[in-house]
Every structure is written in structure tokens, then in C-alpha cells.
Amino acid sequence: MSVLIDPPSWPGPRGLLWSHLVSDSSVGELHAFAELLGVPRRAFDRDHYDVPETVYERALALGAEAVSSRELVTRLIAAGLRRRRIRPGTDTSRIDPGTAGTASP
């Protein structure tokens, strides 16, 4: 039952590095934390928020748990909150609906 953040290592807009912010308990918890952090809802992408390096330390100060990108995804999957990207033309007959969506951190 935590909000998790991986290191800012993903190149993104404005020349900044970006992190992924997720919850391993509920999307509601994630939205509430992002609001507290001042991250706009438009930064939400299926199962995570993309957040710039400029908010990383504040997220930790507010209680987010720093984890590796691998740990973040592992815990998101274990919580049943993973929403994977499904590309057009993909055979979806073997995809677990609990992990299907349209994105990946």
C-alpha cells in the first residue's frame, strides 16, 4: 500500500528527465497523491503518472517510495493495476484482461 516512484531517467519534454509515479494499492490513492504533489490529471497515462525530475524530491518528501523501474512494474503487476499497451493488430485472446489497457511505464 504505497505510492512508488522510479528514478528520473526517461528523456522527455523540455529537456527534462521523467519518472513514473504509481500506486500498488489503488488508482484512487495514486490520483490523490498526484493532486497533493501538484501534478495535473493530464499527466496520468493508463496506470501511472509521468512526472518531471523537478518533483522527484518533493514526491519522496511527501511519502513516495523510491524504487527501481523494474520493481515499480513488478509491484504494479502484483497489485493487479498494470494496464499494458495493446498495439493495433495484436492477438488479444491470450492477454489477461486485468493487465490490458493501452500503456506501459
Secondary structure, 3 states (H helix, E strand, C coil): CCEEECCCCEECHHHCEEEEEEECCCHHHHHHHHHHHCCCHHHEECCEEEEEHHHHHHHHHCCCEECCHHHHHHHHHHCCCCCECCCCCCCCCCCCCCCECCCCC
